[in-house]
């Protein structure tokens, strides 16, 4: 699939059991939502561009299927909502030291950095 960017993909995630849509994070800090049911030229259906550095990881919110979390190496963690037309985070956290790793618990509203 064409990503419409020269930046490499750094993270990919999809909702469990869904192969129709997925999210991809990029080294320049953007996150794009792809819909594989559409033609390649139209497959990017949404762009989230509030991060300012390399997307380290994207994970679905385990308790809300309309949300996902993302982290970047500069220490930013953001909670996003796929509903509505706004592409700004619902909530954000900033860790001063940057992030070496990030993950979300598979059942609870908990993440670790």
C-alpha positions as CSV (number, residue, x, y, z in Angstrom):
1,X,0.0,0.0,0.0
2,X,1.2,3.5,-0.8
3,X,1.6,5.5,2.5
4,X,1.9,8.9,0.8
5,X,5.1,9.7,2.7
6,X,8.9,9.1,2.4
7,X,9.0,8.4,6.1
8,X,9.3,4.7,7.2
9,X,6.6,2.9,9.1
10,X,7.6,2.4,12.7
11,X,4.5,0.7,14.2
12,X,1.3,-1.0,13.0
13,X,-1.8,-2.0,14.9
14,X,-5.4,-3.1,14.3
15,X,-8.4,-3.9,16.4
16,X,-8.4,-7.6,17.4
17,X,-10.2,-9.6,14.7
18,X,-10.3,-6.7,12.2
19,X,-8.3,-6.9,9.1
20,X,-10.2,-4.2,7.2
21,X,-8.7,-1.1,8.9
22,X,-5.4,-0.6,10.6
23,X,-3.2,2.2,12.0
24,X,0.4,2.9,11.0
25,X,2.8,5.2,12.8
26,X,5.7,6.9,11.0
27,X,9.2,8.2,11.8
28,X,8.2,11.8,11.2
29,X,5.5,11.6,13.9
30,X,2.2,11.1,12.0
31,X,-0.3,8.2,12.4
32,X,-2.5,7.2,9.5
33,X,-5.6,5.1,9.4
34,X,-5.9,2.8,6.4
35,X,-9.0,1.1,5.1
36,X,-8.1,-1.9,2.9
37,X,-11.6,-2.1,1.4
38,X,-10.9,1.1,-0.6
39,X,-8.8,1.7,-3.7
40,X,-5.1,2.3,-2.8
41,X,-5.3,6.0,-3.8
42,X,-8.1,6.5,-1.3
43,X,-7.1,4.0,1.5
44,X,-5.8,6.6,3.9
45,X,-9.0,7.7,5.7
46,X,-7.6,9.7,8.6
47,X,-4.3,11.3,9.7
48,X,-3.3,12.1,13.2
49,X,-0.3,14.4,13.4
50,X,0.0,15.8,16.9
51,X,3.3,13.9,17.7
52,X,6.5,15.7,16.8
53,X,8.9,12.7,16.7
54,X,9.3,9.0,15.8
55,X,6.2,6.9,16.7
56,X,7.4,4.1,18.8
57,X,4.2,2.1,19.3
58,X,0.5,2.2,18.7
59,X,-1.9,0.1,20.7
60,X,-5.8,-0.2,20.8
61,X,-7.5,0.8,24.0
62,X,-8.5,-2.5,25.6
63,X,-11.7,-1.1,27.1
64,X,-12.9,1.2,24.4
65,X,-12.8,0.0,20.8
66,X,-13.1,3.6,19.5
67,X,-9.8,4.7,21.0
68,X,-6.1,4.0,20.7
69,X,-2.9,5.0,22.4
70,X,0.3,6.1,20.8
71,X,3.8,6.8,22.1
72,X,6.8,8.6,20.5
73,X,10.4,8.5,21.5
74,X,10.4,12.1,22.8
75,X,8.3,10.9,25.8
76,X,4.8,11.8,24.6
77,X,1.9,9.3,25.1
78,X,-1.5,10.2,23.6
79,X,-5.0,8.8,23.8
80,X,-7.0,9.3,20.6
81,X,-10.7,8.8,19.7
82,X,-11.6,7.5,16.2
83,X,-15.1,9.0,16.4
84,X,-15.8,12.5,15.2
85,X,-13.9,14.7,12.8
86,X,-11.2,16.0,15.2
87,X,-7.7,14.6,14.9
88,X,-6.5,15.9,18.3
89,X,-5.7,13.7,21.2
90,X,-8.3,13.2,24.0
91,X,-5.6,13.1,26.6
92,X,-1.8,13.4,26.6
93,X,1.1,12.7,29.0
94,X,4.7,13.9,28.6
95,X,7.6,12.0,30.2
96,X,10.7,14.1,30.4
97,X,13.3,11.4,29.9
98,X,11.9,10.1,26.5
99,X,10.7,6.6,26.1
100,X,12.6,3.4,25.5
101,X,9.5,1.2,25.5
102,X,5.7,1.5,25.8
103,X,2.9,-1.1,26.1
104,X,-0.8,-1.2,27.0
105,X,-2.3,-3.9,29.2
106,X,-4.6,-6.2,27.1
107,X,-7.5,-6.0,29.6
108,X,-7.2,-3.0,31.8
109,X,-6.9,0.8,31.2
110,X,-3.2,0.7,32.2
111,X,-0.1,1.5,30.2
112,X,3.6,1.2,31.1
113,X,6.6,3.2,29.9
